């Protein structure tokens, strides 16, 4: 992701919710690499570049499952085993 500052390209995981500069967000949505969270940000007449509410909720839920270092929290090895 290019934020237009001196960091250069910054990696963003699938499902991350980021606040990108408008030109970057528009370019990414035209390339089907991102979706807008708010319909009013989507310049497409059919609003086809706006994420459905269920997808936004899933991304927010996934973000809450990440630890402070950005890794997905893992389950104990015996999770899901009977007993």
Backbone bond lengths (Angstrom), bond angles and torsions (degrees), N, CA, C in turn:
res aa  C-N    CA-C-N  psi(-1)  N-CA   C-N-CA  omega(-1)  CA-C   N-CA-C  phi
1 X - - - 1.436 - - 1.524 107.82 -
2 X 1.292 116.97 128.26 1.463 122.01 176.50 1.526 108.15 -98.47
3 X 1.313 116.93 114.13 1.459 121.38 179.17 1.525 112.14 -89.31
4 X 1.326 118.01 -3.50 1.456 121.23 178.99 1.520 113.10 79.71
5 X 1.329 117.42 20.62 1.464 120.10 177.78 1.528 108.78 -121.33
6 X 1.313 117.51 -164.83 1.456 120.69 -174.22 1.519 114.55 -82.79
7 X 1.327 118.90 4.94 1.464 120.88 179.66 1.515 112.54 -76.91
8 X 1.318 118.04 -22.15 1.457 120.66 -172.97 1.519 109.41 77.23
9 X 1.315 116.80 -155.00 1.458 120.26 179.62 1.516 111.79 -72.70
10 X 1.333 116.29 134.06 1.452 122.28 -179.73 1.523 108.16 -119.34
11 X 1.336 116.53 128.61 1.468 120.57 -179.83 1.531 110.66 -70.70
12 X 1.316 116.09 134.89 1.463 122.46 174.22 1.518 107.05 -126.82
13 X 1.319 117.10 131.11 1.456 121.26 178.10 1.516 110.94 -73.01
14 X 1.324 115.72 155.95 1.453 121.18 174.42 1.519 108.26 -59.53
15 X 1.315 116.62 133.21 1.459 121.30 -179.53 1.516 114.36 92.04
16 X 1.339 117.98 -8.91 1.465 120.17 177.96 1.525 109.70 -66.10
17 X 1.315 115.11 143.02 1.459 121.21 174.79 1.522 106.44 -104.26
18 X 1.334 116.06 116.90 1.466 121.03 -176.09 1.521 109.97 -126.84
19 X 1.322 115.47 157.41 1.457 121.94 176.78 1.528 107.34 -105.83
20 X 1.331 115.87 92.24 1.459 121.57 -177.06 1.524 110.40 -92.37
21 X 1.346 117.38 152.25 1.463 120.02 173.36 1.533 109.79 -57.91
22 X 1.324 116.90 147.68 1.462 121.73 -174.51 1.529 113.48 -52.86
23 X 1.342 119.98 -47.21 1.471 118.51 179.98 1.531 112.84 -61.93
24 X 1.320 116.90 -36.64 1.465 121.23 178.95 1.529 109.61 -67.97
25 X 1.322 116.65 -44.97 1.467 120.92 179.80 1.525 111.08 -61.63
26 X 1.315 117.18 -42.98 1.467 120.51 179.38 1.520 111.18 -63.99
27 X 1.326 117.40 -42.23 1.464 120.62 179.33 1.526 111.09 -64.67
28 X 1.325 117.20 -43.63 1.465 120.44 -179.59 1.527 112.16 -64.92
29 X 1.324 117.44 -37.94 1.462 118.99 179.65 1.517 111.30 -70.91
30 X 1.334 117.71 -37.21 1.470 120.10 177.01 1.522 111.35 -63.06
31 X 1.330 116.78 -29.76 1.465 121.70 178.99 1.530 112.49 -89.96
32 X 1.329 116.59 6.86 1.468 122.50 -178.20 1.523 112.56 58.65
33 X 1.331 116.33 36.72 1.465 122.39 178.46 1.516 112.20 -106.96
34 X 1.338 117.47 -6.77 1.464 121.74 -178.39 1.521 108.93 -157.49
35 X 1.319 115.52 165.63 1.460 122.68 175.79 1.522 109.05 -132.57
36 X 1.327 115.85 148.73 1.462 120.41 174.53 1.526 109.46 -78.63
37 X 1.317 116.63 148.86 1.461 121.37 175.82 1.520 111.36 -86.46
38 X 1.322 116.51 -30.19 1.464 122.00 -175.78 1.527 109.33 -116.14
39 X 1.337 116.51 128.75 1.463 121.45 -178.02 1.528 112.62 -58.06
40 X 1.329 117.32 -31.94 1.465 118.91 -177.16 1.533 112.08 -69.68
41 X 1.341 118.25 -17.60 1.460 121.32 176.55 1.526 112.21 -82.23
42 X 1.316 116.96 -18.21 1.463 123.07 -176.00 1.525 109.78 -84.43
43 X 1.348 116.35 113.87 1.466 120.91 -178.12 1.530 112.81 -78.88
44 X 1.327 117.65 -12.50 1.461 120.82 179.81 1.526 109.63 -65.60
45 X 1.341 118.23 131.57 1.471 120.47 -178.74 1.533 113.36 -57.01
46 X 1.329 117.28 -33.79 1.460 120.92 179.60 1.515 113.41 -89.29
47 X 1.330 116.85 1.04 1.475 123.23 -178.83 1.526 111.70 54.14
48 X 1.339 116.05 36.56 1.459 120.08 -176.04 1.521 113.79 -78.02
49 X 1.332 117.55 -6.03 1.467 120.96 178.18 1.526 111.48 -102.18
50 X 1.322 117.60 19.86 1.459 122.35 178.71 1.522 109.18 -105.18
51 X 1.315 116.07 132.24 1.467 120.88 -179.54 1.521 110.69 -69.78
52 X 1.338 117.55 140.23 1.463 119.64 174.33 1.536 110.13 -68.20
53 X 1.309 115.97 154.35 1.473 121.21 -177.39 1.520 111.90 -55.68
54 X 1.333 117.73 -39.70 1.468 120.75 -179.12 1.529 111.39 -62.78
55 X 1.327 117.69 -36.78 1.460 121.55 179.20 1.529 110.67 -69.53
56 X 1.321 116.83 -40.02 1.466 120.82 177.81 1.520 110.07 -63.38
57 X 1.325 117.06 -44.07 1.465 120.89 179.03 1.524 110.98 -62.63
58 X 1.328 117.82 -40.45 1.462 121.15 178.93 1.532 111.13 -64.32
59 X 1.335 116.97 -40.84 1.464 120.58 178.91 1.523 110.97 -66.29
60 X 1.330 116.93 -40.52 1.464 120.18 177.99 1.522 110.80 -64.70
61 X 1.324 116.96 -40.30 1.461 121.04 179.27 1.524 110.13 -65.56
62 X 1.321 117.11 -42.02 1.465 121.03 178.37 1.520 111.08 -64.18
63 X 1.340 116.94 -38.56 1.464 120.49 179.76 1.522 111.19 -64.04
64 X 1.316 117.20 -34.20 1.469 120.51 178.35 1.520 111.39 -68.79
65 X 1.334 117.77 -22.14 1.456 122.15 -179.83 1.510 113.84 -84.51
66 X 1.335 117.72 0.75 1.465 121.06 -179.91 1.529 109.49 -91.25
67 X 1.318 115.66 147.27 1.460 120.89 177.76 1.521 109.50 -83.10
68 X 1.306 116.54 177.80 1.463 121.83 -177.07 1.528 112.36 -61.94
69 X 1.321 118.30 -26.92 1.465 120.25 -179.09 1.518 111.76 -89.87
70 X 1.338 117.61 4.38 1.450 120.88 174.74 1.518 114.95 88.84
71 X 1.308 117.84 6.53 1.463 120.79 178.10 1.523 108.80 -92.27
72 X 1.318 116.13 151.33 1.456 119.99 177.55 1.517 108.48 -72.24
73 X 1.316 115.67 133.34 1.460 120.28 178.40 1.523 108.61 -63.68
74 X 1.321 116.73 135.62 1.460 119.87 -178.60 1.521 110.36 -105.42
75 X 1.305 114.15 157.11 1.455 120.85 178.62 1.529 109.19 -86.79
76 X 1.331 117.93 156.36 1.475 119.49 174.65 1.532 109.28 -60.99
77 X 1.305 116.73 155.39 1.460 120.29 -176.83 1.514 113.45 -58.74
78 X 1.325 118.01 -30.90 1.457 120.33 -178.14 1.525 112.74 -91.74
79 X 1.309 117.70 6.80 1.474 119.64 178.98 1.522 109.80 -63.54
80 X 1.286 115.92 136.53 1.446 121.01 178.78 1.520 113.72 89.16
81 X 1.319 117.24 -10.02 1.461 119.84 176.74 1.514 108.82 -81.31
82 X 1.278 116.68 145.46 1.474 120.81 -179.87 1.519 111.61 -61.67
83 X 1.358 115.30 144.39 1.468 119.96 173.49 1.414 114.03 91.78
